[in-house]
Amino acid sequence: MAATEQPVQETASGKQEFAVENPATGEVIAHCPDLGAADIAAMARRGREVQPAWDALGFEGRGRILRRMQKWVIDHQDEIIAVIRSETGKTYEDALIAEISYGAAAFGFWAVNAPKYLADEKVKSSAVLVKGKKLMLRHKPLGLIGVIGPWNYPLTNSFGDCIPALAAGNSVILKPSEITPLTSLKLAEGLRECGIPEGVFQVATGLGATGAALVDQVDMIMFTGSTATGKKVMQKAAETLTPVSLELGGKDPMIVLADADVDRAANTALYYGMFNGGQTCISVERVYVEAPVYDEFVAKVTDRARALRQGDGPSGSVDVGSMTFPPQVDIVERHVEDAKAKGAKVLVGGARGEHDGGYWYEPTVLVDVDHTMSAMMEETFGPTLPIMKVRDEEEAIKMANDSPYGLGASVFGRDTRHAEAVARRVEAGAVCVNDALINYSALELPMGGVKASGIGSRHGAGGIRKFTQQQALLVTRFATKKDPHMYPYSAKMTARLGKFFGFLYGRGKRD
């Protein structure tokens, strides 16, 4: 269901497959099967067959496998990073900090916290008719979960949902992006080595039709990607009333107040604006700076941006890697050119740069921007940092909220109480004060968007409960032959009940 499809070729055996490229060089590094509807149906049958036994292992049995996988990720981190880099073009450090650390943490976190988040809950009720009865709420696995992952973080954003879904007792079919399927296949290898039963976790490689077929076969679908594709997933899921959870696009604003630590703000804006080649939906996509500190902020960002090293080198030799998805480079270029045509100035970058193949765009700093420009209103998803001067915090808040998106945001100010008050007025699912993006590493803290940025959340109790069905239980332990309100009705008993209800509920104060 992607907007741009990879070309497909037929093998000698008649199977369809697609090529996977290294975006830093443009060379083809692998071919993967383009699975069809029949393949997905067969995978779904396998997943459903083995799910009851997986659920029966209980939290402890499943947790043992997840904890083994946590160690496997660390033991094989260089191998995993090599695979991630080969299909995303990101730097070694970006893969280590955002993918390995998250993946290792998540396997352990859900092994430990799934029993707590999904434990049976005793419920107390004020209802008279249930006095003396046992009321419980339980969370049972839905069965078969489909996860459609994005290309920008092939470990973090795909397995961030696969892991809690598995911990809850579900089978999972992951459909990774056709741009970056190799990381998912590598992690599947690890899960098999760590003892996950055959069929409990499966990877379905393929193009858009593969994702559409998956939606038809599962009990719940989790999608991470663009808002446009998310709408298509939701529309498809509506045909079978399949529940959905969506993490979609973002246009994350950063507000720099007049009392901000400008060095801290500038370093954070540049780092998270360029991190992962700017291809992060919850980082920094646009900056609003109060007039008194605007010039100082721009000068510091500009000086540091000029020093960034972009390339495909080993650990420690480069800061910013290539872009991952070829059409995204065109979007970045279009946004920068649109801004320039409408009066913006490019202080750093502003071009694709000189590279021997691959998909690149230079780290770019823009000023004199406004909300007539695509760079400020549409998701750019590239290494650009547009900076806008505002009169005061009221204008900053108004501009920050002038967006169809509401995923992440940040506010900078030395008076943290005041900065937090500003943060509370920003329309976003998560807002950091004097920081950005790092909230995502706090797996206890929910992460989800508002407005066009999605439905549902990742992490915290809600991040695993969404993969379960609530079941209410009422147990009558001490029962008489017949309750007073049961048949046959009598005028005397009805009158008594009426007086009793009047005694309970009719004595409230009148206005």
N, C-alpha and C positions, 0 to 999 in steps of 0.2 A: 504493500500500500504506500510505497514511497513515491514522492513526486517525480524523481528521476531514476530510471531503471538502468541496471547494468546490462550490457549485451550478453546474450546467452548463446552458447554453442552446443552442438550435439556430439557426444562421444561416439566411438566406434560401436559401442553396445547399444546405442540409441538413447542413452540417458542425456538429460539436459544439465548443463553446468555453466557457471559464470566465473569470470576471472576476478581475482583479488589483487589490487595494486599496492605497491609501496608509494604513498603520496609524496614522500620526500624525493623520490627519483623518477616516479612514473612507470617503473618496471613491474611486470606481472610476476607475482611471487607464489601464487597458488590458484587452484581451481576448486570450486565447491559445488556439490549437487544443488540444482534448483528443484526442490521437492514440490510435488503437486498435491492436489486435494486428496488423492488416494493414499499417498505416502503419509500425509498428516492424519488421516482417519486411522491408518494402521498404527501409528505412534500413539494416538489417543486410546485405542483399544488396549495397547500394552500398558500404558500409564494407568488406566482404570483397573486393569487386572491386578497390578501389584500394589496399588495404593492401600487397600485394607491391611495388608501385611506390614507395610511401612508405618501406617498409623498405629498398628498393634505393638510396634516396638516401644512406644511411649516416648516421653520426652528424654528419658535417660538414654535409651538405645539410640535415638536419633542424634542426641547431643554428643555421644561418643564419636560418631562419624564426622560431625561438624567440627569438633575439636581436633580430630586428626587432620582435617582439611585446613584448619588454621595453621597448623605446623607445616603442612605440605606447601602452602603458599610461601611461607618464609624460607623453607628449605630450597624452593625452586624459584626464588624471586628473580634471579638474573635471567632464567629461561623465559619466565612470564613477561618480564620487561622487554626482552628481545622480541617476543611475538607482538606485544602491544605496539612497540615502536615501529615494527615492520609494516603494520597496517594502518597506523594513525599518523606517523611522522612526528610525534611529540618527543620532547627531550627525555633523557633518562630520569632526570629529577622530577619532572611532571608525572611520569609513570610511577615512580617510587612513592612520591608524596600523596598523590591523589588516587592511585589505583591499588598498589600493594598494601599500603598502610590501612586503607579502608577495607579491602577484602579480608585481610587477616583479622582485623578488629571485628568485622561483621560476623564471621564464622563463629568466633568465640562468644560475641555478645548474644547472638540469638540462641546459642546452645544453653547459655546461662539464664537468659531472661524469658524465653518462651514459656517455661512452666509458670513463671510469675504472672505474665500478661494474660495467659490463657487458663489460669486456674478457675475452678468453679467458684462462683460468688454467691454467698448467702444474701438473700434479699429480705428486708423487713417491709411490712406493709401496714398501713393504717386501716385497710379494708376490714370490716367486721366479719364478713363471710369467710375470710381465710385465717382467722385467729386460730392459733394452735397448729397450723399446718406448716410444712417445710417448703420454702420457696427458694429456688436455685436458678442461677443463670449459668449456662455452660457454653463453651465455644468449641464447636466441632469442625473439622476440616471440610472445606467445600468439596474436595475430591481431586479434580484435575485443573491446574492453573496454567494459563497461557501467559507468557511474558514476551512482549515485543520490545527489544532493546534498541538504543540509539548508537550512533557511530562515534560520538565524541569521547565517551568513557566506557569502553566495551567490557571492562570488569566491574567498575563501581556501579554504573547505572543499570546494568542488567542483573548482576548478582545481588545488588542491594535489595531486589525484590525476590529473586529466586531463593535466597537463603532463608528469610522468614517464612516463605510459603512452604518450603521443605520442613522447617522446624515445626510448623503447625500440623504436619502430618499429611500434606498434600503431595501428589505427584506433580511434576512441573515439566512443561515443554517450553524451552526458550527458543524464540526466533530472533537471532541477532541480526543487526543491520547487515545487509549484503556488502556494505563497504568494509566492515570489520568483523568477520565471523570467526577468525582464527583464534582469538583470545577465548571465546566461549568453548571452542573445541578443545583447547588446552586445559581449561578448568574442568571440563567434563572428564578428561583423562585423569586428572587428579582425584576427582570424586570417585571414579571407579577404583583407583588404587587405594583409596581410603575406605572402601567397602560398601559404598552405596549400592543397594540391590539394582539389578538390571531393570531398566524401564522406569525407574522412579524419577530420574532426571534425564531428559533427552534434548538434544540440540537439533532444531529444524532449520537447516540453511536454505536460503531461497530468496526470491524477489518479493514484490508486493503481493502477488497472488498467494504466496505461501502464508503471509500474515493474515490475509483475508480468510483463507481456509482454516487457519488456527482458531480464529474468532468463532467459527461455526462449531468447533469441536469441544470447547472447554467449558468449565463451570464458572470461570471468572477470567477476565483479561486485564492485564496491567500493561499500559503503553507509556513509553517515554519518548518524546520527540516533538515535532513541530505542532503548532495549534491546528494548522490546516489538515495534517494527517490524522491528528487526534479526533477531529470532527468526523472523519471518514470511519475511523475505528468505532466511535460511538454509534454512528448511524448503522454500521454493519451489526454491531452487538444488539441493537434494538430489535433486529429481525427475530432474534431468538431469546430476547429478554435476558441476555447474558450480562451480569454485573460488570462494571468497568471502574478502573481507577486510572487517572490520567495525570502525568506530569508533563506540561507542555511548555510553550515558549516563555521567554522573559525579556524584559528591557530594563534591567536592574539599575535604579537610580542611586547615586551617592550624593549626599548633602554635606557640604563642608561649611560649618558655622563660623562666625567671625572669631570665636574664641578657640578654635581648633588648634591642636598641635599640628602645624602645617607640614612639618617633616613626616610625622606619622601618617597624615592624610595622603601626602604625595606618594610616599612609598607604597602604601596600601592600594591606592588607585592604580598605580602603574603595574604593580605585581599582579593583582587580581584582574585588571583589565587585559593583561597580556598572557596570563597563565593559560596553559594549554592552547596557545595560539589564539586566545580570546574566545575559544569555543566552549564556553561554560555558561549555562543558562541562569546560574544563581550568583554571578560575581559582580562585576561593575561594567555597565554598558554606556552610562551617561553620567556626567558629573555636574552638579550645581554648586557654585561657590559664591558665598557672600562677598560683596564688593570689597570690603576692607582687606581681605586676604587673597583676593583673586590673583593679582599680579605675582605675588610671592609664590602662590601655589603653582601657577602655570610655569614659572621659571624653574622651580624645583623638578616638576614632572618632565619638562622639556630636557633639562640637563641630563637627567637619569635615563630618559628614553633614548637619547642619542648614544648612550653607552651600551645599550643592549646588543648582545651578540645573537644573531640568528643563523641557524644552520642545522646540519645533521651529524654533528660531531659526538664524541664520547662524553661520558659524565664529566661535568665541570668545565667543558669547553664552549658550550652554547647556553643561551638563556631561553630563547624562543624557537620552537620548531616550525615545521611546515603546517599548512592547513591539511585537513583530512579529506574533505568532500569536495571534489573539483568544482561543482556548481556554486559552492559557497564562496569561492574566490571571486566569482563574477558578481555575487551580491555585495561583497565588501567593496569591490571596485566601483560598482554602481552607486553605493551610498556615499563614498568619498567624492566621486565626481559630481553627484547631485549637490552635496554640501558646498563644494567649491563654486559651482555654477550659481548658487544662491548667496554667495558672499562669505563663506567660511574660509579660514586660512589654515593651511597645512604647515605646522611647525616642525614636525618630524615625519619621515616616511612619505606615504601617499602613493606608493607604486608597488608593482609586483616584485621588483628587484631582479638581480641577476643570479640565476641558479642553473645548474646543469640538470634540467628536467624537474619534474615534480610540480607541486601546487603551493605557491608561496604568495604571501603579501607582507610587506614591511610593517613593523610596529609603527603605528601612526597616531599622532596627536593633532586634534583639530580644535580650533578656537573660533570665536565669533559665530557660534552656531545658534540655531533657534528651532522652534517646533514646526517650521515649514519644511524642515529637512528630514529625509528618510533616516539619516544617521541618528536622529534623536527620537524618532517615532516608531521605526520598524526594528525588529530584531536583526542586528548586523551579524553577530556570531563570528567575529573575527578580531584581529589584533588592532582595534581602533579605540581611541579614548577621546570622545568629544566633550569639551569643557565649556560650560555656559556660565556667564556672570549673572548673578541675581541681586536685587536690591537688599532683600532681607529674607528671613526664614519663612515668612508667609508666602513669598513668591516661590521660594525653593520647594515648599510642600505642595503648592498648587501645581508647579511644573512636574514634580515627581509623580503626582497622582494623575496627571494628564496623559494617560496611557491605557490601552486596553488590557495590558498585562499587569500582573501583581505577584511575582514569584519571590524575588529577594530584593533587599535594599540595605543601605547603610547610612549612618549619620555620625559625623565627627564633631566633637566639642569637648573642651576641658571640663566644663560643668556637666558632669555625666547625668545628673538628675534632670537638667534642662534638656540635654541631648536625648535622653530616654523619652521625655515628654514629646519631643518632636517625632521620634521614632514611632510612637504610638499613633500618630496621625497619618503615617504613611500607609497607603493601601498595598500591603504585600504580606505574603504568608509568613515571611521571616525577615526580621530587621536586626542588623548588628549595630552596636554603638562602639565607635572607635575600632572597628574591625570589619571584615567582610568574608563571606564564604565559609569561614572556619566553623560556623555553627553546624555545618553538614557533618562534621566529624563527631558531633555529640549525638550518638545513636539513641539516646533517651529523649531527645528533643524532636517533636514532629516537624517534618518539612513538607509543605504542600503549598500550592498556589491559590490565588483568588482571581476573580474575573476570568480572562481568557487563558490563564496560566494553568488551569487544570481542575481536577476533581479528586478529592481524597488526599491522603498524605503518606509519606514514607517515614519510617523510624517511629520510635515510641510505641505505646500500646496499640495505637491505631494502625501502625505499620505492619502488624502481624494479624490483628483482629480482622482486617479487611479480607484476609484469606480464609475466614471461617464463617460458619453460619451460627448465629445465636439460637440457642434453644432454651426455652423457659421450662422449668420443671416444678411441679407442685405435687407434694407427697402428703397425703392425709394419713397420719400414723395412728391416731386414736379416733376411731369412727363409731358412731351409733348406727343403729339400723336405718334410721331416717332422720334427716335434718328438719327443723321446724318449718322451713319455707317450702318443703316438698309437697307433692300432691298427696291427698286431695286438699284443695284450698278450702278454707272456712272463713266465714265472716269474723269470727272471734279472733282467729290467729292473724288475719289480715289487719284487724284493728290494733292488735298488740304490736305487730311489726311497724305499723304506721306511727304509733306513739314512741316506739323505740328509736326509729329513724329521726323523729322530731326531737327527741331528747339528745341524740348525738349531734345532729347537724342544724337544728333550728334555733340555737341559742346564741348565734353570732351577733355581734354589735351591728346595728343599723347606722347608716350614714345620716 
